[in-house]
Amino acid sequence: MKKLITLVAILMVAVSASAYKERNLISSRASKDDLKQMLVKNQEWVNLPAYTDRAGWDALLGDSKDYYIQQGEKALKHDWPRIKATDYLEYERSGNRQIMEGPMDANNKAVADLLMAELAEGQGRFIDQLINGVYAAAEMTSWALSAHIPARGGRSIQPYDQPVVDLVAGDMGNLYGWVYYFMQPEFDKVNPEISRRLKHELKTRVLDPYLEYDSFWWDGSRKYSGRMLNNWSPWCLSNILLTAMLIEDDPDRYAEIANNTNLAMDKFLNYVKEDGACEEGPSYWGHAAGKTLDYVDILSMATDGKLNIADEKLIKDMGEYIARSYVGDGWVVNFADASARGGGEPYLVYRYGKAVDSDLLKNFAALMYNGKGAPNNGRDINRTFLALEIMPELKEHKGNFQRPDYTWYPETEFVYISTPQDLFFASKGGFNDESHNHNDAGTFSVWADNYPLLIDAGVGTYTRQTFSNERYNIWTMQSGWHNLPVINGYEQPHGKNFKATEAKAGKNTFEVNLKDAYPAEAGINNWVRSYNVKGRDVKVTDKYDLKEVKEPNVVNFLTWGEVDIKTPGVVNINANGHKAQLKYNASQFDVVTEDQELPDKRLSNVWGPKITRISLKDKKPAKTGTYTYTFTAL
């Protein structure tokens, strides 16, 4: 079962090559003893209306009240599918995650919808179904996903006496903790055993394992050894702290949990690069920076505002990454496992902008909002509550979002350049062992008029292979399916030692040396790639020096448009009426194309049925030389 146990080995627990910095933003402000004095006891920190406060809920929900009731009415028909042992085993047998995750997600969504409906209506109509939901959860062997259970050294079925706290178990602590807080008196009217059972499950599935097991890879509080941390840390830690705030009645345990989560969050924030960029891409911003904001807000609530790090520059920079990575019309810069479509959940973005006093984020949230309906974050119900609190302010915000013309993240080595002629360029340096890594050091993408032309494909639906030692057998992860060269027959390998060097950025330029991003067998003395962005053009130059010639170099470009290579020296691209040309030296290169079919809906929903790789193959291989190609948006 070694392949299964490597679930987190490649992307999640590898030793990091980042510049870890001992900032300790939280613990430097409050010791464990200080924190114990600060913590608000007995849920007195809650600022939401009591269940019986009808006027309070009417005011908070406003014209969204009917929406929540309607969603709850749909959940009255939910039949609480049981997650079978074979559903867990399916991940191990075929790699399929959805067979187990689908019914679990449906059950948790129903609980969230029923709770919101009961809070909105307050007549007891949804309580029996909520009780059914509580018992559906209580009777599960594990609240962790089958794909995540091996993180504790097991297989896809959790040992009954070794609870795993993962992303979903943490979210369920959040959701069912709020169910307990609001519904305990109503459940007790039916039968006190219901809330007693629920509290027991929350303690034994979330809080007890967090205190008793000190080797969860995402928890940096006790056995941290410098390994890679990612969005799992703030995601899990914010939920654990919130669960303790909602149900823990032992002040010493409460203080210990809060202090441990503080120490672990410090380790995550120490790991985050100084520039604040999200190396996992915009799709993960809501889970990385966004969950960091959740933790900051939850900790502030727990301490009545006495411990709040929202004023730290790093927190602000982490937040603004999402606005700076937005291209337009729903398209974003999508390095790593991120999708090219997105933009950010407006309520979360606005909360972030308000917390760190960023007009850029608040204006971006207003753009994303655009009349969006009532917030519904499903099992992450705490975000729904926080969104409701800021929704009236977001609705009235009139700021105009202006995408920055230039952004350079010097440590993460991301660069974004926008021209007055509506061309947007993004490129990266970095190394090939980042969280949710693709082997893509030096790649780039181009948009014109907010439309992608040269692309990064992104990632397909997650399976067992995605987070295993077979990850880089997947084509989307390989440098040969990015806008990069294949040098002497070699693509970029995975690993912290394979990296771009000498990265330099300017207002319309970017340069990086790719010699160390390829294996020694490629025989590279230097491979300097430079980009010059002006008007509607991107000029790409590869200046190379090789030890020997083994095979012709091949330079690849990806597009989702239709491609015409009939004219020597010119590749014509037509992406749904958005046209461009890639010009190259016809005496230097042969050109071929290859279609990659996209049966995976996670890819085809973005790009359609296929993408095309344009490959320029050197006709006259030499040890030294210079290639130039010019991409022009028409």
Summary of the structure (lengths in Angstrom):
residues: 634
radius of gyration: 25.6
end to end distance: 53.1
largest distance: 84.1
contacts: 2232
relative contact order: 0.09
helix: 41%
strand: 19%
